[in-house]
Amino acid sequence: MRNLLNLILRAPDGEGGGGGASAAGSPEGGAPAPPPAGAGEGDAPAAPQTYRPEGLSDQYFGETDHQTIDKLTAAIAARGEVPADVAAYREIGDVPDELKPYYATIEQDGLFDAVASKAKDLGVTTAQLHGILGAYMSGAAEMGLLEPPIDVAAERSALLPDDAKSLPKAEQDRRIDQRMNDNLGWLDLMVKRGLPADSAKHMSLMMGDTADGHKAIEWFRSQLTGAGEPRPAGAGSSAAGASTKDELSRRVALPENTPGNPKFSKSSYDQLQKDYEAAYPG
């Protein structure tokens, strides 16, 4: 009987009992379609397939949807949150002792702020950025790529003139700033006298942030001027009046005339050098 039913269902239209497949599938008394070949009445339904989003890494894919969700939830929890403020990236935590001097400069490092801001835009968490930074710093230290850290306070203290050691702190800072600006101003003056600008810039970058570097510049100044002690930038044989010297000294210590200060003004600094040249014609 079953074979006969199959023949009827496979018969072309108009043959074998009329209606063919339409009669078999019709709810008006037609016979139902046979089950697929090989399927028995007691077979269990096929298990649903576990959903896997395209591109999902193997480490997050579970044997069931619930396992996948659990793995993703745990990964998100371990990843941490993206901070609302880039200042949170500065909270580095414990670092190896040999790297602490380098991390200590992060608070004054504008480059770090730029990196932290980009990390925030890209959704990088604090833990992730610190992990990347730690790997880079450790590797750079092992390869000798990190320059020796500079103790700014110690370097400035080494530049304090002997006759200013008993002065108030504010006056000591002014004298140190004056000494440093005189040296950097002398390099600018040497550019006007033929020193390649790139060479002067290199000397300033390589020597301008340490006491030994400034003392080296002062040695060159003394050799060129023929005096035992370096003179202010642009100094010659003529001496300026006391009032002019005092005013120049006052302006040297101003933030807008101090390279590296956030308020530094190139135009103000250049004008100061011109006034030095006028006050001390060479």
Buried (B, 14 or more C-beta within 10 A) or exposed (E): EEEEBEEBBEBEEEEBBEBBBEBBEEEEEBEEEEEEEEEEEEEEEEEEEEEEEEEEEEEBBBEEEEEBEEBBEEEEEEEEEBBEEBEBBBEBEEBEEEBEEBBBEBEEBEEBBEBBEEBBEEEBBBEBBBEEBBEEBBEEBEEEEBEEBEEEEEBBEBBBEEEBEEBEEEEBBBBBBBBBBBBBBBBBBBBEEEBEEEEBBEBBEEBBBBBEBBBBBBEBBBEEBEEEEBBBBBBEEEEBEEEBBEBBBEBBBBEBBBEEEEEBBEEBBEBBBEBBBEBBEE
